[in-house]
Amino acid sequence: MNDPRVSNRTAQPNFRYFDLVMAAFVTILLLSNVIGAAKLSELPMSWWPSGWWPAPDGMFIFGAGILFFPLSYVIGDVLTEVYGYARARRVIWVGFAAMLFMAFMSWAVVAMPPASSWAGQSAYEQVFGLIPRIVFASIVAFWAGEFVNSFVMARMKIMTQGKALWSRTIGSTFVGQGVDSLLFYPIAFLGVWETRDVLLVMVTNWALKVVWEALLTPVTYAAVGWLKRREGVEIFDTNTNFSPFAKSN
């Protein structure tokens, strides 16, 4: 019986579910950037001392998209763990292109002159009129964070010899989401929000994303196990070129 533990460069299996996982990744990525990217939310923390960071005035401030955007990192972990870094790289570039097209389409549609009988232009601009800074920040942060996440995931898999999946998913998210948050919030909102709010949301969102990833560990284990059984392969990126610009297999 052939050993399913193979190098990413030595096997070219016909995956049945790769396209579906890629579609889920891109869908969550686009929706999380359209819905909730620029909205601040807050929850009361009556038990927290008033004026203490990170809950000024007894309120916990966080980005509204926090509940959904981390799912793209969960799927990114699944992609790298099951299909290897090279195929995850292809998906990241697909997501990057999709974000560029989303930004262009949003700009073009909003810029089109509305019909005189249509009164929804102002509301449409408020919802879909993407601010160039936020678009640029989203694209840069996504690109850097996802590649870092996938790289750490793949390298840790080799270091752990495929064991302790939880350490790879949480560890890669810790680093990847850190890069994402460190780039996105200052680029998008420094000088627009109070500096305190930028730092507060950046740190709290990063921490919440890592916690969210940890809480979703059972889901990640189930998805990874199911896909590995169906695809019938265990990929280790022992001979992979980790450059984001390398040609994928």
N, C-alpha and C positions, 0 to 999 in steps of 0.2 A: 504493500500500500504506500502510495507516495506521501511524503511529509508535506503537509499544507503550509508549514512555516517557510515562506519564501521571501527572497529579496524583491523589492519593488521593481527592479529592473529586469528580473529574470522570468517574470510571469506576465502573461497578457490574457487573463481570464475574461470570459464574457459575463460581466456583472449584470444581474437582473434588476437590481434596485438602485443602482448608482444614480440614474437620471431622476428618480423620485426624490432621493435625498437631496440632490442638487436643487431641484425645484422648490423643496421645502425651505432650504437655506436661503435662496434668493427671495422667496415670498416674504419670509419673516424679516429679512434685511430691509426690503423696500418699505414694507408697512410700518416697521418700527421707526424708520427715518421720516415718514410722512406724518405719522400719528404720534405725537407726544415728545418729539425730539427737543422742542424749544419750550415746553411747558414746565413750569415749576409747580410742584405740589407740596403740601405740608400736612403733617399729622400732629395733633396735640400730644405732648409728653408732659403731663401734669406732674409726674413723679420726678422729672429731671429738674435740677436746680435752675432757676430762672437766670438767663444770661450766660450760662455755661455752654461752651462749645462742646459738641456740635449741634446743640439745640438752643439757639438764641431765642429768648423770649418764650421759652417753653414749647417751641414748635420744631418738629423735625422736618427739614427741607430736603427734597429730593426731586430728581428729574422724573417726569411722569412716564417716560418710556422704559423705565427700569424693569418693569414686570415682563416685558416681551423681548427687548433687544438681546438680553443674555441668552435667549433660546438659540440665537444664531451661533453663539459660541459653543453651546451644547452640541448642535448639529455639526459644527466645525470639528469638534473633538471626535464625534462619531465618524466623520469622513476620514480624518487622518488615521484613526485607530483601525478602521475596517479596510479602507481603500488605499491608505498610504499618502505620504506628503505630496507626491507628484500629482495625484488626482485631486487632492484637496487644493493644490495650487491652481489647477485649472478652474475649479469652482470659485475660488476667490477672485480670479480674473473675470469670470462671468459675472459675479456679483458687482465687481468694480465697474464693468461696462454697463450693467443694468442701472447702477446708481447715476452714472453719467447721463444715460438716456432719460432717466426719470427727471433729473435736474433740467435737461434741455426741454423736455416735453412740458414740464410745469411752467418754465419761463415762456415758452411759445404760446401755450394756451392762455395763460394769464395776459400776455401782451396783445392777443387778438382783440380788436375793438368789439365791444359787446353790442348786440342788437338794441335798438332804441326801446324796444318793448320788454327788454329783460332787465330786471332790477337787482340781480344778484351779483354784480361785478365786485362790489366792495367786500362782500362776504367771501366770495371766491378767492379774491386776492389775499384775504386774511388767512384762509386755510391753505391755499396752494401757492401763494406768492413767496416762494422760498428766498430767504435772505442769502446773498452770495457768500457771506462769511460762514454761515451755518452749513451751506452746501459744501464749501471747500473743506471746512473742519471735519464734516462727516466722512467725506471721501478719503481724506488723508488719514484720519484716525482709524477708519475701517481697514484700509489697506495695510497700514503698519501693524495694527493690533492683531488682525487675523493671521498675517504671516508669522508674526512672533508666536502667537498661540499654537499654530500648526507645527512650527519648528521645534518648540519646546516639547510639544506632545510627542513628536516623532523621535526626538533624541532621548527623551525619558523612557520611551518604550524599549529602546535598545539597552539603556542603562539598567532598567529593571527586568530585562529579559522577558518582557510581556506580562509581568506580574504587577499586582497592586495598581489596577486601572484607576482607582480613586485618586492615587497620588499624582497621576499624570493629568487627569481631568482638572483637578483643583489647582495643581501647580501651574499648568499651562494657562488657565484662566487668570490666576493671580498675576502672572507676568503680562499676558496678552491684554487683559482688561486694564491693567495698570498703564500700559503704553497707550491704549485707546483713550482712556479718561484724561491722561496727562496731555495728550494732544488736542482732543476735541474741545474741552471746556475753555481753556485759555484762548485757543484760536477763535472759537465761536462767540464767546461772551465777555472776555476781558475788556473792560472799558464800557460795556453795555450794562452788565449787572454790576452790583457792588463787588469789589474784589473779595470781600469776605464770603459772599454768596458763591462766587466762582470756585474758590478753594473748598468751601463747605460742600457744595454739590459734587465737585470732582472727587473728593475723598470719600464721601458717604456713598456715592453711586458706585465707585470702585469696590468699596467694602461690601455693599449690598449685592453686587454682581457675583462676587466670590462666594458669599453666603448662599445666594440663589443657586449657583452651580453646585455647591456642596449638598444642598437640599435635594437637588435633582439627580444626585448620584445614582439612586436606585433606577430611575428612568433611563439614565445613560447606560447602566449595566444591562438593563433589559434590551434596549435598542441595539447595543453592540453585540450582545450574545445572539440575539435573533438574526441579525444581519450576517454575522460570521457563520452561523450554521447554514443559512440559506445560500450564501455566496461560496462557502466551502474553501476559504483561504485565510491565512494569517500572514499579513505583510509586515516585514521589518525593513526600514529604510536604511539598510547597511551600505548600499552603493548609490544612494540618491544624491544628486546635485541639489543643494538646498537654496540656491539662488532663486529669488522670486522671478527672475527673468529667463531662467533655463527653460528649454523646450520640454514640455510634459510628454510622458509616454502616451 
